[in-house]
Amino acid sequence: MAHKGTRRTAPRSDRKFEVRNRALRATAIARRDGKSLSVAAREAETTPANVLKHARAAWRLKGRRWVVTENDNYIRHVQIPGEHGPIVIRVRGYKEAQFVSAYISSLQRWLRTGKVYELAPFHGKRVGLEQVELITASRTLHRMADHGLLRLETLYASLRDVM
């Protein structure tokens, strides 16, 4: 039994995990594109009720409309490249998840162009509750890519990756 004040960071089932991820995705869509709760929920393939159930702290009632806040403190499980393959880390809040997403996008551009300056803003930066340093050394990244360890398809981890 959990002690008072402690909370699980990962849902118990794959279905609940996916529902929560869709709610967070809808919240991100609303923030990024300025869309309403119902439109963002539809684009994330969920319902406004599920978004509010799983991400209520990210929304505020303004008059009769739900508006998204600028940030939240939800913990998200994201994948980043590690020296021996993808690793799953926990990031707190939308802003930190957005920073990791920008790193992944920069890695993808670096892979296409080979221009080192793409990775410069991330040199020496640490992310996540685990404070993992982001890999920016070209030599290390080339080695990882040659061995097929640089997989950048998805940002969010699945429940299988988390457990």
Summary of the structure (lengths in Angstrom):
residues: 163
radius of gyration: 17.3
end to end distance: 18.9
largest distance: 54.7
contacts: 440
relative contact order: 0.14
helix: 47%
strand: 18%
